[in-house]
Amino acid sequence: MPFNSFEHYPMSWKPDKTQLQRPLYRSLAQLLEHDITHGFLAPGTKLPPQRELADYLDVNFTTITRAYKQCELKGLIYGVTGNGTFVAANAARSVTISKERDSNRYIDLGFVASFEQTNDLVTEVIKDVVEKSYLEELLNYNDPSGIPHHKLAALNWMQTLGINASPEHVAIVSGAQNALTIALLALFEPGNRIAVDLYTYANFIEVSKMLRIRLVPVLGDECGMLPESLEEQCSLLNLHGVFLMPSCANPTTIMMPEKRKVELAQIIQKHRLILIEDDTHAFLSAGIIDHYGQPMYQLLPEQTIYICSTAKSICSGLRVAYIVFHEAFKNKMLKAMYNVNVKTSSLDVEIVTQLILSGKANAIVAMKKELAQTANKTFNEFFPDVSKTGHPLSFFRWLPMARDVDETSSEKFFLKQGVRVFHSNRFLSGNHTGDNFLRVALSSTPSLQELRAGLEMLKKILDECN
């Protein structure tokens, strides 16, 4: 074995040579993944240059390249041209957001629920549905993409949001997260790149990581993703798609005006990208916000997968969402849907359909808007200096923090103080900028009194930290 001058050289990562097995690149990638996921390499750590690591391990340079590439495809690391390779911000833990079972120990301002106070109207309709003469027909595998009258109700609902489509280009799935997974499986491959906001939907980050799809952060402003920044990324990288939440971006609450939608649509069309438009919060904007305009789907129907979930607008527990797609995507979308879902529960969809047709869905939306308005007003009482450029009826708010806060422990810190919030690191699609935020849910507490108590507690904690 030749003398290795790197044996005692300081390096950020020194894998144990004795654990390497053939094929070496795969073994090395497994060691790197282990050390990242077990916390031995912190997010943002700069990894050794490939040649230095190759010399240290006495292996071929291409072995390191292949190992790094495997971990990059898994979302564990990322490279910056001219600067090196770094551990990704969300590589060490899952950022998937879900409701915790044991939430009686704290006030939950983390998980964004759906103002569940309106569910009594849903239970009334459930009672009516179970009395239907065709109830048994809702319990089989027929019409896997959706029963025809369910699709017509879906189009009726989405028409108020500005969507015009035909029933054969609509499918019904089990919620927005399910819709996103289906779209990624159907239309993208491992290694493909999708442009996203710097802070984006955490569960989209997670499912992309699982499918080994690379996310490319694009800078934005108070109107959303910047067209010139998207154009720049298109010129630098081979992008395949774009993911946007134009009506109310999660987590930033940014609402995209019509002008920005048109500008981005021109770039997406020019570069033939696939747009995934998650329009879950459109019900808070259409017909309410002057500059809402129309969904981007109407600007780019041939290139857009449009997702309309009823979780926030009608009922979160029924898990019903609608996907609208062009004929060019139809076969791939349906194939992916059949293999992921087989079929979404027609019983659940029937309940949502009856809510829409009876007009009770509109009553639920009206109640949720009132609750959201009151919740945002309450938030403003405690945090009057926070920017109000986002959606005025958002179910959550984006709260700036001091730049020197320890983001790796802040969530645990707040939880110990009795309030659950989510740190901006969960939503970060690229490397950390030095800025820190909290996403504060306004729609999860069972009452306004508990929301007020939680916000008062949060305000006190932040004041004491400052």
C-alpha positions as CSV (number, residue, x, y, z in Angstrom):
1,M,0.0,0.0,0.0
2,P,1.6,3.3,-1.0
3,F,2.2,6.0,1.6
4,N,-0.8,8.3,1.8
5,S,0.0,11.9,2.6
6,F,-3.7,12.6,3.5
7,E,-3.8,10.1,6.4
8,H,-3.5,12.9,9.0
9,Y,-4.8,15.7,6.8
10,P,-7.8,17.6,8.3
11,M,-10.9,16.7,6.3
12,S,-14.6,17.3,7.0
13,W,-15.4,13.7,6.3
14,K,-13.1,10.7,6.6
15,P,-14.9,7.5,5.9
16,D,-13.6,4.3,7.5
17,K,-11.6,2.5,4.8
18,T,-12.0,-0.8,6.4
19,Q,-15.8,-0.7,5.7
20,L,-15.4,-0.3,1.9
21,Q,-16.6,-3.2,-0.2
22,R,-17.0,-3.7,-3.9
23,P,-18.4,-2.0,-5.8
24,L,-16.5,0.8,-4.1
25,Y,-18.6,3.7,-5.3
26,R,-21.8,2.1,-3.9
27,S,-20.2,1.2,-0.6
28,L,-18.8,4.8,-0.3
29,A,-22.2,6.3,-1.1
30,Q,-23.8,4.1,1.6
31,L,-21.2,5.3,4.2
32,L,-21.9,8.9,3.2
33,E,-25.6,8.5,3.4
34,H,-25.3,6.8,6.9
35,D,-23.2,9.6,8.3
36,I,-25.6,12.3,6.9
37,T,-28.8,10.7,8.0
38,H,-27.4,9.8,11.5
39,G,-26.3,13.4,12.1
40,F,-22.5,13.0,11.9
41,L,-22.4,15.5,9.0
42,A,-24.5,18.6,9.6
43,P,-26.5,20.3,6.9
44,G,-24.3,22.8,5.1
45,T,-21.1,20.9,5.7
46,K,-18.6,21.2,2.8
47,L,-17.5,17.7,1.8
48,P,-13.8,17.0,0.8
49,P,-12.9,17.8,-2.8
50,Q,-13.2,14.6,-4.9
51,R,-9.5,14.4,-5.7
52,E,-8.5,14.8,-2.1
53,L,-10.9,12.1,-1.0
54,A,-9.8,9.8,-3.8
55,D,-6.1,10.3,-2.7
56,Y,-7.0,9.7,1.0
57,L,-8.9,6.4,0.1
58,D,-6.4,5.3,-2.6
59,V,-9.2,4.9,-5.1
60,N,-9.9,6.2,-8.6
61,F,-11.3,9.7,-8.9
62,T,-14.3,8.4,-10.8
63,T,-15.2,6.3,-7.8
64,I,-15.7,9.4,-5.7
65,T,-17.6,11.1,-8.6
66,R,-20.1,8.2,-8.8
67,A,-20.6,8.0,-5.1
68,Y,-21.3,11.7,-4.8
69,K,-23.6,11.5,-7.8
70,Q,-25.7,8.7,-6.1
71,C,-26.1,10.8,-3.0
72,E,-26.9,13.9,-5.0
73,L,-29.7,12.0,-6.8
74,K,-31.1,11.1,-3.3
75,G,-31.2,14.8,-2.3
76,L,-28.5,14.2,0.3
77,I,-25.9,16.6,-1.1
78,Y,-25.6,19.3,-3.8
79,G,-22.8,20.8,-5.8
80,V,-22.1,24.5,-6.3
81,T,-19.9,25.2,-9.4
82,G,-16.6,26.6,-8.2
83,N,-17.4,26.2,-4.5
84,G,-17.6,22.5,-3.9
85,T,-20.1,19.9,-2.6
86,F,-22.3,20.4,0.5
87,V,-24.7,18.4,2.7
88,A,-28.2,19.4,1.8
89,A,-30.3,21.4,4.3
90,N,-33.0,18.7,4.7
91,A,-30.9,15.6,4.2
92,A,-30.5,14.6,7.8
93,R,-34.2,14.3,8.6
94,S,-37.6,13.9,7.1
95,V,-39.3,17.3,6.5
96,T,-42.7,15.7,5.9
97,I,-45.4,17.6,7.8
98,S,-48.2,15.8,9.5
99,K,-50.4,16.0,12.5
100,E,-48.8,14.7,15.7
101,R,-50.9,12.3,17.7
102,D,-49.8,13.5,21.1
103,S,-50.7,17.2,20.8
104,N,-52.3,17.7,24.1
105,R,-49.0,18.8,25.6
106,Y,-48.7,21.9,23.5
107,I,-50.7,24.3,21.3
108,D,-50.3,23.3,17.7
109,L,-49.4,26.2,15.4
110,G,-47.4,23.9,13.2
111,F,-49.6,21.6,11.2
112,V,-52.0,23.6,8.9
113,A,-55.4,22.1,9.3
114,S,-58.6,23.4,7.8
115,F,-60.7,25.2,10.4
116,E,-62.4,21.9,11.3
117,Q,-65.2,23.8,13.1
118,T,-67.1,23.5,9.8
119,N,-67.2,19.7,9.8
120,D,-70.7,19.5,11.3
121,L,-72.1,20.5,7.9
122,V,-70.1,17.6,6.4
123,T,-71.5,15.1,8.9
124,E,-75.1,16.1,7.9
125,V,-74.3,15.2,4.3
126,I,-72.7,11.9,5.2
127,K,-75.9,10.9,6.9
128,D,-77.8,11.6,3.6
129,V,-75.3,9.8,1.5
130,V,-75.5,6.5,3.4
131,E,-79.2,6.5,2.8
132,K,-78.8,6.7,-1.0
133,S,-80.2,3.8,-3.0
134,Y,-77.0,3.5,-5.0
135,L,-74.7,3.3,-2.0
136,E,-73.4,-0.2,-2.9
137,E,-72.2,1.1,-6.3
138,L,-69.8,3.4,-4.5
139,L,-68.0,0.5,-2.9
140,N,-66.5,-1.2,-6.0
141,Y,-63.5,-0.7,-8.3
142,N,-65.6,0.8,-11.2
143,D,-64.6,4.1,-12.8
144,P,-61.1,4.2,-11.3
145,S,-60.5,7.8,-12.5
146,G,-63.8,9.0,-11.1
147,I,-67.5,8.4,-11.6
148,P,-68.9,10.6,-14.4
149,H,-71.2,12.7,-12.2
150,H,-68.4,13.2,-9.7
151,K,-66.3,14.6,-12.5
152,L,-69.1,16.9,-13.6
153,A,-69.4,18.2,-10.0
154,A,-65.6,18.7,-10.0
155,L,-65.7,20.8,-13.1
156,N,-68.6,22.7,-11.7
157,W,-66.5,23.5,-8.6
158,M,-63.4,24.4,-10.5
159,Q,-65.2,26.6,-13.0
160,T,-65.7,29.1,-10.2
161,L,-61.9,29.1,-9.9
162,G,-61.4,29.8,-13.6
163,I,-60.8,26.3,-14.9
164,N,-62.4,25.2,-18.2
165,A,-61.9,21.5,-19.1
166,S,-63.6,18.4,-20.3
167,P,-64.5,15.4,-18.1
168,E,-62.1,13.1,-20.0
169,H,-59.2,15.3,-18.9
170,V,-60.1,15.2,-15.2
171,A,-59.2,12.5,-12.7
172,I,-60.1,12.2,-9.0
173,V,-57.4,11.2,-6.5
174,S,-56.8,11.0,-2.8
175,G,-55.7,14.5,-1.9
176,A,-53.1,17.0,-3.2
177,Q,-50.1,15.0,-1.9
178,N,-51.3,12.0,-3.8
179,A,-51.8,14.1,-6.9
180,L,-48.3,15.4,-6.7
181,T,-46.8,11.9,-6.4
182,I,-48.8,10.7,-9.4
183,A,-47.7,13.7,-11.5
184,L,-44.0,13.1,-10.6
185,L,-44.2,9.3,-11.2
186,A,-46.0,9.8,-14.5
187,L,-44.0,12.6,-16.1
188,F,-40.6,12.7,-14.5
189,E,-37.6,10.4,-14.1
190,P,-34.9,10.1,-11.4
191,G,-32.3,12.8,-12.0
192,N,-34.8,15.2,-13.7
193,R,-34.8,18.8,-12.4
194,I,-37.8,20.8,-11.3
195,A,-37.6,24.5,-10.6
196,V,-39.2,25.5,-7.3
197,D,-39.4,28.5,-5.0
198,L,-36.5,28.8,-2.5
199,Y,-39.0,28.1,0.2
200,T,-41.5,25.6,-1.0
201,Y,-44.0,23.0,0.1
202,A,-42.2,20.6,2.5
203,N,-44.0,17.5,1.4
204,F,-43.1,18.2,-2.2
205,I,-39.5,18.3,-1.2
206,E,-39.8,15.0,0.6
207,V,-41.6,13.1,-2.2
208,S,-39.1,14.5,-4.8
209,K,-36.3,13.3,-2.6
210,M,-37.8,9.8,-2.4
211,L,-38.2,9.7,-6.2
212,R,-34.7,11.1,-6.7
213,I,-35.9,14.1,-8.6
214,R,-33.7,17.2,-8.2
215,L,-35.2,20.5,-7.1
216,V,-33.7,23.7,-8.4
217,P,-34.3,26.7,-6.2
218,V,-35.3,29.9,-8.0
219,L,-35.3,33.3,-6.4
220,G,-38.5,35.3,-6.0
221,D,-40.0,38.5,-4.6
222,E,-43.3,39.5,-3.1
223,C,-45.1,38.5,-6.3
224,G,-43.5,35.0,-6.4
225,M,-40.9,33.3,-8.6
226,L,-38.8,35.8,-10.6
227,P,-39.1,35.3,-14.4
228,E,-35.5,36.4,-15.0
229,S,-34.2,34.0,-12.3
230,L,-36.2,31.1,-13.9
231,E,-34.8,32.1,-17.3
232,E,-31.3,32.1,-15.9
233,Q,-31.7,28.6,-14.5
234,C,-33.1,27.4,-17.8
235,S,-30.0,28.6,-19.5
236,L,-27.6,27.0,-17.0
237,L,-29.4,23.7,-16.4
238,N,-31.5,21.2,-18.3
239,L,-34.8,21.8,-16.5
240,H,-37.8,19.5,-17.0
241,G,-40.5,21.2,-14.9
242,V,-41.7,23.9,-12.6
243,F,-43.7,23.5,-9.4
244,L,-45.8,26.5,-8.3
245,M,-48.5,27.4,-5.8
246,P,-49.8,30.7,-7.3
247,S,-52.8,31.3,-5.1
248,C,-51.1,31.2,-1.8
249,A,-47.6,29.7,-1.7
250,N,-46.9,27.4,1.2
251,P,-45.1,28.5,3.4
252,T,-44.5,32.1,2.4
253,T,-48.2,33.1,1.8
254,I,-47.1,34.8,-1.4
255,M,-50.0,35.4,-3.9
256,M,-49.0,35.6,-7.6
257,P,-50.7,38.4,-9.6
258,E,-51.9,37.8,-13.1
259,K,-49.0,39.8,-14.6
260,R,-46.4,37.5,-13.0
261,K,-48.3,34.4,-14.1
262,V,-48.2,35.6,-17.7
263,E,-44.5,36.4,-17.5
264,L,-43.6,32.9,-16.1
265,A,-46.0,31.2,-18.6
266,Q,-44.0,32.7,-21.5
267,I,-40.7,31.2,-20.1
268,I,-42.3,27.8,-19.3
269,Q,-43.7,27.7,-22.8
270,K,-40.4,28.7,-24.4
271,H,-38.4,26.0,-22.7
272,R,-41.2,23.4,-23.0
273,L,-41.3,22.7,-19.3
274,I,-44.0,20.8,-17.5
275,L,-45.8,23.0,-15.0
276,I,-47.3,21.4,-11.8
277,E,-49.8,24.0,-10.5
278,D,-50.9,23.2,-7.0
279,D,-53.9,25.6,-6.6
280,T,-55.2,24.3,-3.3
281,H,-55.9,27.8,-2.0
282,A,-57.6,29.2,-5.1
283,F,-60.9,29.3,-3.3
284,L,-59.5,32.1,-1.2
285,S,-58.6,34.2,-4.2
286,A,-61.0,33.6,-7.2
287,G,-63.6,36.4,-7.2
288,I,-62.0,38.0,-4.1
289,I,-58.6,39.3,-5.0
290,D,-58.6,41.8,-7.8
291,H,-55.3,40.8,-9.4
292,Y,-55.9,37.0,-9.1
293,G,-56.7,36.7,-12.8
294,Q,-56.9,33.0,-13.8
295,P,-55.1,29.8,-13.1
296,M,-51.9,29.3,-15.1
297,Y,-53.5,26.2,-16.5
298,Q,-55.6,28.5,-18.7
299,L,-52.5,30.1,-20.0
300,L,-50.6,26.8,-20.7
301,P,-53.1,23.9,-20.9
302,E,-50.8,21.8,-23.1
303,Q,-48.0,21.9,-20.5
304,T,-49.8,22.1,-17.1
305,I,-50.9,19.6,-14.5
306,Y,-53.5,21.4,-12.5
307,I,-54.3,20.2,-8.9
308,C,-57.3,21.3,-7.0
309,S,-57.6,19.8,-3.5
310,T,-60.8,20.1,-1.4
311,A,-58.9,19.5,1.8
312,K,-58.6,23.2,2.8
313,S,-61.8,24.4,1.1
314,I,-64.3,21.7,2.1
315,C,-63.0,18.9,4.3
316,S,-59.5,17.7,5.0
317,G,-60.3,14.2,6.3
318,L,-62.1,13.1,3.1
319,R,-58.8,13.4,1.0
320,V,-60.4,14.3,-2.3
321,A,-58.5,16.2,-5.0
322,Y,-59.1,16.9,-8.7
323,I,-56.3,16.7,-11.4
324,V,-56.8,18.4,-14.8
325,F,-54.4,17.5,-17.6
326,H,-54.0,17.8,-21.4
327,E,-54.6,14.9,-23.8
328,A,-50.9,14.6,-24.3
329,F,-50.5,13.6,-20.6
330,K,-53.6,11.5,-20.3
331,N,-52.3,8.0,-20.7
332,K,-49.2,8.5,-18.5
333,M,-51.3,10.2,-15.8
334,L,-53.9,7.5,-15.7
335,K,-51.3,4.7,-15.7
336,A,-49.5,6.2,-12.8
337,M,-52.8,6.8,-11.0
338,Y,-54.0,3.2,-11.4
339,N,-50.7,1.9,-10.1
340,V,-50.6,4.2,-7.1
341,N,-54.3,4.3,-6.2
342,V,-56.2,1.7,-8.1
343,K,-59.1,4.0,-7.1
344,T,-59.9,6.8,-4.7
345,S,-62.9,6.0,-2.5
346,S,-66.1,6.8,-4.4
347,L,-67.9,7.1,-1.1
348,D,-65.7,10.0,0.0
349,V,-66.0,11.6,-3.4
350,E,-69.8,11.2,-3.3
351,I,-69.9,13.1,0.0
352,V,-67.8,16.0,-1.5
353,T,-70.0,15.9,-4.6
354,Q,-73.2,16.2,-2.6
355,L,-71.7,19.1,-0.6
356,I,-71.0,20.9,-3.9
357,L,-74.3,20.1,-5.5
358,S,-76.3,21.0,-2.4
359,G,-74.6,24.4,-2.0
360,K,-73.2,23.4,1.4
361,A,-69.7,23.5,0.1
362,N,-70.1,27.2,-0.6
363,A,-71.5,27.7,2.9
364,I,-68.4,25.9,4.3
365,V,-66.1,28.1,2.3
366,A,-67.9,31.2,3.5
367,M,-67.4,30.1,7.1
368,K,-63.7,29.3,6.6
369,K,-63.1,32.7,5.0
370,E,-64.7,34.4,8.1
371,L,-62.6,32.2,10.4
372,A,-59.4,32.9,8.4
373,Q,-60.1,36.7,8.5
374,T,-60.6,36.6,12.3
375,A,-57.5,34.4,12.8
376,N,-55.3,36.8,10.6
377,K,-56.6,39.8,12.5
378,T,-55.7,38.1,15.8
379,F,-52.2,37.3,14.5
380,N,-51.8,41.0,13.5
381,E,-52.6,42.0,17.0
382,F,-49.6,40.1,18.4
383,F,-47.3,40.7,15.5
384,P,-48.3,44.1,14.0
385,D,-44.9,44.7,12.3
386,V,-44.9,41.5,10.2
387,S,-45.3,42.1,6.5
388,K,-48.8,41.8,5.2
389,T,-47.9,41.4,1.5
390,G,-49.0,37.8,1.5
391,H,-52.5,36.4,1.1
392,P,-54.9,38.3,3.6
393,L,-56.9,35.1,4.2
394,S,-54.0,32.6,4.5
395,F,-54.4,29.7,6.9
396,F,-50.8,30.3,8.0
397,R,-48.4,33.2,8.3
398,W,-44.6,33.6,7.7
399,L,-42.9,35.1,10.7
400,P,-39.4,36.5,10.4
401,M,-36.9,35.6,13.2
402,A,-33.4,36.9,14.2
403,R,-30.7,35.9,11.7
404,D,-28.5,34.4,14.4
405,V,-31.1,31.9,15.7
406,D,-30.0,28.2,15.9
407,E,-32.4,26.8,13.4
408,T,-31.5,23.2,14.2
409,S,-33.0,23.4,17.7
410,S,-35.6,26.1,17.4
411,E,-38.6,23.8,16.8
412,K,-37.7,21.7,19.9
413,F,-37.1,24.8,21.9
414,F,-40.6,26.2,21.1
415,L,-42.1,22.8,21.7
416,K,-40.6,22.7,25.2
417,Q,-42.2,26.1,25.8
418,G,-45.6,24.7,25.0
419,V,-46.2,25.7,21.4
420,R,-45.5,23.9,18.1
421,V,-44.3,25.8,15.1
422,F,-42.3,24.9,12.0
423,H,-39.0,26.5,11.1
424,S,-38.2,27.7,7.6
425,N,-35.5,25.0,7.2
426,R,-38.2,22.5,6.6
427,F,-39.2,24.3,3.5
428,L,-35.8,25.2,2.1
429,S,-35.2,23.7,-1.3
430,G,-31.6,25.0,-1.6
431,N,-28.7,26.0,0.7
432,H,-29.4,28.2,3.7
433,T,-29.5,32.0,3.1
434,G,-28.9,33.0,6.7
435,D,-32.5,34.2,7.1
436,N,-34.9,32.4,9.5
437,F,-38.7,32.3,9.6
438,L,-41.4,30.4,11.4
439,R,-44.5,29.2,9.6
440,V,-47.3,29.7,12.0
441,A,-50.6,27.8,11.4
442,L,-53.8,29.8,12.2
443,S,-56.3,27.0,11.3
444,S,-55.4,24.1,13.6
445,T,-56.6,25.1,17.0
446,P,-60.2,24.0,18.0
447,S,-61.1,27.6,19.0
448,L,-60.1,31.2,18.6
449,Q,-59.3,31.3,22.3
450,E,-56.7,28.6,22.0
451,L,-55.2,30.3,18.9
452,R,-55.0,33.5,20.9
453,A,-53.3,31.7,23.8
454,G,-50.8,30.1,21.4
455,L,-49.9,33.4,19.7
456,E,-49.6,35.1,23.1
457,M,-47.2,32.3,24.2
458,L,-45.2,32.5,20.9
459,K,-44.9,36.3,21.2
460,K,-43.7,36.0,24.8
461,I,-41.1,33.4,23.8
462,L,-39.7,35.5,20.9
463,D,-39.6,38.7,23.1
464,E,-37.6,36.9,25.8
465,C,-35.2,35.5,23.1
466,N,-34.6,39.1,21.9
